[in-house]
Amino acid sequence: MIKPGEEVTFIFSFISEFPGNFSEEVEIICKPPLKTPIPNLKLNGNASISDQWLADRNGFNSDLSDIVLKNEVR
């Protein structure tokens, strides 16, 4: 309950199984109704995934560099 004259900060978070951009519109309903309506809130979020292949790719690049350097020495 938010009393008249009070201010409250809400923190929204979400979890997604899929990466991408997400948006949602939320309507705040007050009882009793306000004299001046509150505009709908538009929430935007971005879900990302960590690079699961980073270590393998770094190892590959290192191995490739070693091969190239060995061939240049010859």
C-alpha positions as CSV (number, residue, x, y, z in Angstrom):
1,M,0.0,0.0,0.0
2,I,1.3,3.4,-1.0
3,K,-0.3,6.2,0.9
4,P,-0.9,9.7,-0.6
5,G,2.2,11.7,-0.9
6,E,4.5,8.7,-0.5
7,E,7.1,7.7,-3.1
8,V,8.1,4.1,-3.7
9,T,10.8,2.7,-6.0
10,F,10.2,-0.7,-7.5
11,I,13.0,-2.8,-9.0
12,F,11.9,-5.1,-11.8
13,S,13.9,-8.0,-12.9
14,F,13.3,-10.9,-15.2
15,I,14.9,-14.2,-16.3
16,S,14.6,-15.6,-19.8
17,E,15.7,-18.9,-21.2
18,F,16.3,-17.2,-24.5
19,P,18.4,-14.1,-25.4
20,G,16.7,-11.1,-26.9
21,N,15.0,-7.8,-26.3
22,F,11.8,-7.8,-24.4
23,S,9.2,-5.1,-23.6
24,E,6.1,-5.1,-21.5
25,E,3.5,-2.4,-20.7
26,V,2.2,-2.3,-17.1
27,E,-1.0,-0.4,-16.0
28,I,-1.1,0.8,-12.4
29,I,-4.6,0.8,-10.9
30,C,-5.3,2.8,-7.8
31,K,-8.2,2.4,-5.4
32,P,-9.7,4.9,-5.0
33,P,-9.0,6.1,-8.5
34,L,-6.7,9.1,-8.9
35,K,-7.9,12.4,-10.1
36,T,-5.0,12.4,-12.6
37,P,-4.4,9.0,-14.2
38,I,-0.9,7.5,-14.1
39,P,0.4,6.8,-17.6
40,N,1.2,3.1,-18.3
41,L,4.7,2.1,-17.6
42,K,6.8,0.7,-20.5
43,L,9.5,-1.7,-19.4
44,N,12.3,-2.8,-21.6
45,G,14.9,-5.5,-20.9
46,N,17.7,-7.3,-22.7
47,A,18.5,-10.9,-21.9
48,S,21.9,-12.1,-22.9
49,I,23.8,-15.4,-22.6
50,S,27.4,-15.8,-21.6
51,D,29.9,-17.0,-24.2
52,Q,30.1,-20.7,-23.6
53,W,32.7,-21.2,-26.2
54,L,35.2,-18.5,-25.2
55,A,37.7,-20.9,-23.6
56,D,37.6,-23.3,-26.5
57,R,38.0,-20.4,-29.0
58,N,40.9,-19.0,-27.1
59,G,42.6,-22.4,-27.1
60,F,42.0,-22.8,-30.8
61,N,43.5,-19.3,-31.5
62,S,46.5,-20.1,-29.4
63,D,47.1,-23.4,-31.1
64,L,46.6,-21.7,-34.5
65,S,49.2,-19.0,-33.6
66,D,51.7,-21.7,-32.5
67,I,51.3,-23.5,-35.8
68,V,51.7,-20.3,-37.8
69,L,54.8,-19.3,-35.8
70,K,56.4,-22.8,-36.2
71,N,55.8,-22.6,-40.0
72,E,57.4,-19.1,-40.2
73,V,60.5,-20.2,-38.3
74,R,61.3,-22.9,-40.9
